[in-house]
Amino acid sequence: MQRMYSTLIRSTRRYCTSSKSSSDKIVASVLFERLPVVVPKIDPVVYAFQEFSFRWQQQYRRVYPDEFYKKYESRGKGDYQIDYVPAPRITEADKINDRRSLQRALDRRLYLLLFGNPYGAPNGKPVWHFPEKVYESEETLRKCAESALKSIIGDLSHTYFVGNAPMAHMVIQPDSTPDLSLKRFFFKSQVIATSKFNIGKCEDYVWVTKNELMEYFPEQAEFFNKMIIS
């Protein structure tokens, strides 16, 4: 089992992108997320409070003359008519549990996971991981993270990196190679104005919610639960 030391980054100080020893490797990982597409359902407790608040305000609302309401109702009337059909919350991807589709869990955030051979994978076997790249000669760690994501989706025109600093930091020392230390820095990026990516350079991929993500990383569940707030 791997020994893992993890810390969340909460300061604004700058980080050096050079390792102190040749055995240390710095890795830039990307938490690539799709924001909710539809408004989440209101919690029953919140809905009950809003209903109570509305009824309470109705008791003390100001009463206007009938002429005021007649003028208000006559405004905006014309020959046009807009047919509004709300989008379904449950999609076909939800029904068949297609985790490779972005058209699922529309009221939740989704995160991209890849199945392949990242740097430092145990015994060289494919594992689930985030888009990542070993730091080489990039100008900054963020540039390294951008390069990692670009190599997977091919284009960054539909992405937005949130800030220049990493959101979290994890240090891993594999038991198979005790002299090797992996320092992994996480950067957040978001999907912008698209519902599909041509994802490559991996054996498989999934878009999962926060709760589903914990199933893929049971040993690091506590760390990722703190890192991913929403």
C-alpha positions as CSV (number, residue, x, y, z in Angstrom):
1,M,0.0,0.0,0.0
2,Q,1.2,3.4,-0.8
3,R,2.1,5.8,1.9
4,M,0.5,9.2,1.2
5,Y,0.9,12.5,2.8
6,S,-1.6,15.1,1.7
7,T,-2.2,18.8,2.6
8,L,-4.6,21.4,1.2
9,I,-3.1,24.6,0.0
10,R,-4.6,27.6,1.8
11,S,-1.9,30.2,1.5
12,T,-1.1,32.6,-1.4
13,R,2.6,32.2,-1.4
14,R,4.5,31.2,-4.5
15,Y,5.7,27.7,-5.2
16,C,9.0,26.7,-6.6
17,T,8.8,24.4,-9.6
18,S,12.2,22.9,-9.2
19,S,12.8,19.7,-7.2
20,K,15.5,19.5,-4.5
21,S,16.7,16.1,-5.6
22,S,16.7,14.0,-8.8
23,S,14.5,11.4,-7.2
24,D,11.6,13.9,-6.6
25,K,9.1,14.3,-9.4
26,I,6.6,17.2,-9.6
27,V,3.3,16.4,-11.3
28,A,0.6,18.8,-12.3
29,S,-2.9,17.3,-12.2
30,V,-6.2,18.8,-13.4
31,L,-9.5,18.6,-11.7
32,F,-11.6,19.2,-14.8
33,E,-15.2,19.8,-13.9
34,R,-18.5,20.5,-15.6
35,L,-20.8,22.9,-13.7
36,P,-24.5,22.1,-13.1
37,V,-26.6,22.7,-16.2
38,V,-30.0,23.0,-14.5
39,V,-30.9,24.5,-11.1
40,P,-30.7,21.8,-8.4
41,K,-33.8,20.8,-6.6
42,I,-34.7,22.8,-3.5
43,D,-34.2,20.9,-0.3
44,P,-37.6,20.1,1.4
45,V,-36.6,22.1,4.5
46,V,-35.7,25.1,2.4
47,Y,-38.9,24.8,0.4
48,A,-41.0,24.7,3.5
49,F,-39.3,27.8,4.9
50,Q,-39.8,29.7,1.6
51,E,-43.5,28.7,1.5
52,F,-44.0,29.8,5.1
53,S,-42.1,33.1,4.4
54,F,-44.3,33.8,1.3
55,R,-47.6,33.2,3.2
56,W,-46.4,35.4,6.1
57,Q,-45.6,38.3,3.7
58,Q,-48.9,37.9,2.0
59,Q,-50.7,38.8,5.3
60,Y,-49.0,42.2,5.4
61,R,-48.6,43.0,1.8
62,R,-49.8,46.4,0.5
63,V,-53.1,46.3,-1.3
64,Y,-53.1,48.3,-4.6
65,P,-56.2,49.7,-6.4
66,D,-57.9,47.5,-9.0
67,E,-56.9,50.0,-11.7
68,F,-53.2,49.3,-11.1
69,Y,-53.6,45.6,-11.7
70,K,-55.6,46.2,-14.9
71,K,-52.8,48.4,-16.3
72,Y,-50.2,45.9,-15.3
73,E,-52.1,43.0,-17.0
74,S,-52.5,45.0,-20.2
75,R,-48.8,45.6,-20.6
76,G,-46.8,43.4,-23.0
77,K,-49.8,41.9,-24.8
78,G,-49.3,41.3,-28.5
79,D,-49.6,38.9,-31.3
80,Y,-46.5,36.9,-30.3
81,Q,-46.4,33.8,-28.1
82,I,-43.5,32.0,-26.6
83,D,-43.8,28.2,-26.0
84,Y,-41.5,27.2,-23.1
85,V,-40.7,23.6,-22.6
86,P,-38.5,22.9,-19.6
87,A,-35.5,20.5,-20.2
88,P,-35.9,17.1,-18.5
89,R,-33.8,16.5,-15.4
90,I,-33.5,12.8,-16.1
91,T,-31.7,12.1,-19.4
92,E,-31.1,8.9,-21.4
93,A,-27.6,8.8,-20.0
94,D,-29.0,8.9,-16.5
95,K,-31.3,6.0,-17.2
96,I,-28.6,3.7,-18.6
97,N,-25.9,5.1,-16.2
98,D,-23.6,6.2,-19.1
99,R,-20.7,7.7,-17.3
100,R,-18.9,8.5,-20.5
101,S,-21.5,11.1,-21.3
102,L,-21.7,14.8,-20.1
103,Q,-25.5,14.6,-20.5
104,R,-26.1,13.2,-17.1
105,A,-26.5,14.4,-13.5
106,L,-27.4,17.8,-14.9
107,D,-28.0,19.3,-11.5
108,R,-24.6,18.2,-10.2
109,R,-20.9,18.9,-11.0
110,L,-19.1,16.2,-13.0
111,Y,-15.4,15.5,-12.9
112,L,-13.2,13.8,-15.6
113,L,-11.3,10.7,-14.7
114,L,-9.0,8.7,-17.0
115,F,-8.1,5.1,-17.1
116,G,-4.5,4.5,-18.2
117,N,-0.9,4.5,-17.1
118,P,0.1,7.7,-15.3
119,Y,3.6,8.4,-14.1
120,G,4.3,6.3,-10.9
121,A,1.5,3.8,-11.5
122,P,2.1,0.7,-9.4
123,N,3.7,-2.1,-11.4
124,G,2.9,-0.2,-14.6
125,K,-0.7,-1.3,-14.5
126,P,-3.5,1.1,-15.7
127,V,-5.3,2.9,-13.0
128,W,-7.9,5.6,-12.7
129,H,-6.4,9.1,-12.4
130,F,-6.9,12.8,-13.3
131,P,-5.4,14.4,-16.4
132,E,-1.8,15.0,-15.4
133,K,1.8,15.6,-16.6
134,V,5.2,15.5,-15.1
135,Y,6.8,18.9,-14.8
136,E,9.7,19.4,-17.3
137,S,10.6,22.8,-18.6
138,E,7.3,24.7,-18.6
139,E,7.3,28.3,-17.4
140,T,4.9,27.6,-14.6
141,L,3.1,24.7,-13.0
142,R,-0.2,26.0,-14.5
143,K,1.4,25.8,-18.0
144,C,2.2,22.2,-17.2
145,A,-1.4,21.6,-16.2
146,E,-2.7,23.2,-19.3
147,S,-0.4,21.0,-21.4
148,A,-1.7,17.9,-19.5
149,L,-5.3,18.7,-20.3
150,K,-4.6,19.7,-23.9
151,S,-3.0,16.4,-24.6
152,I,-6.2,14.7,-23.6
153,I,-8.9,16.8,-25.2
154,G,-6.8,18.4,-28.0
155,D,-8.0,22.0,-27.6
156,L,-8.4,24.3,-24.7
157,S,-10.9,26.7,-26.3
158,H,-13.8,25.3,-24.2
159,T,-12.0,25.3,-20.9
160,Y,-11.4,27.8,-18.2
161,F,-8.6,27.5,-15.6
162,V,-9.6,28.9,-12.2
163,G,-6.7,30.9,-11.0
164,N,-2.9,30.4,-11.4
165,A,-2.2,28.7,-8.1
166,P,-2.9,25.0,-7.4
167,M,-5.9,24.2,-5.2
168,A,-4.3,21.2,-3.3
169,H,-1.1,19.3,-2.9
170,M,-0.4,15.6,-2.3
171,V,2.9,13.8,-1.8
172,I,3.1,10.1,-2.5
173,Q,6.0,7.7,-1.8
174,P,5.3,4.3,-3.5
175,D,6.5,1.3,-1.5
176,S,7.9,-0.3,-4.7
177,T,10.2,2.6,-5.2
178,P,11.0,4.1,-1.8
179,D,13.6,6.5,-3.3
180,L,10.9,8.1,-5.5
181,S,8.7,10.9,-4.3
182,L,5.8,12.2,-6.3
183,K,4.6,15.7,-5.5
184,R,1.2,16.2,-7.2
185,F,-0.3,19.7,-7.5
186,F,-4.0,20.0,-8.4
187,F,-5.4,22.7,-10.6
188,K,-9.1,23.4,-11.3
189,S,-10.4,23.8,-14.8
190,Q,-14.0,24.1,-16.0
191,V,-16.0,23.1,-19.1
192,I,-17.2,26.1,-21.1
193,A,-19.9,26.1,-23.7
194,T,-19.8,22.5,-24.9
195,S,-21.3,19.2,-24.1
196,K,-18.8,16.8,-25.7
197,F,-15.1,16.3,-25.9
198,N,-13.0,14.0,-28.1
199,I,-11.0,12.5,-25.3
200,G,-7.9,10.5,-26.2
201,K,-4.6,9.0,-24.9
202,C,-6.4,6.8,-22.4
203,E,-8.0,3.4,-22.3
204,D,-11.2,4.7,-20.9
205,Y,-12.7,7.7,-19.2
206,V,-15.7,8.7,-17.1
207,W,-17.5,11.8,-16.0
208,V,-18.5,11.3,-12.3
209,T,-20.1,13.2,-9.5
210,K,-18.2,13.9,-6.2
211,N,-19.8,10.9,-4.5
212,E,-19.1,8.6,-7.5
213,L,-15.5,9.9,-7.6
214,M,-14.9,8.5,-4.1
215,E,-15.6,5.0,-5.4
216,Y,-12.5,5.2,-7.7
217,F,-10.2,6.5,-4.9
218,P,-11.2,4.7,-1.7
219,E,-7.8,5.2,-0.1
220,Q,-7.7,8.9,-0.9
221,A,-11.4,9.5,-0.3
222,E,-10.8,11.7,2.8
223,F,-8.4,13.9,1.0
224,F,-10.6,14.4,-2.1
225,N,-13.7,15.0,0.1
226,K,-11.9,18.0,1.6
227,M,-10.4,19.2,-1.7
228,I,-13.7,19.1,-3.6
229,I,-16.0,21.4,-1.6
230,S,-19.2,21.1,-3.8
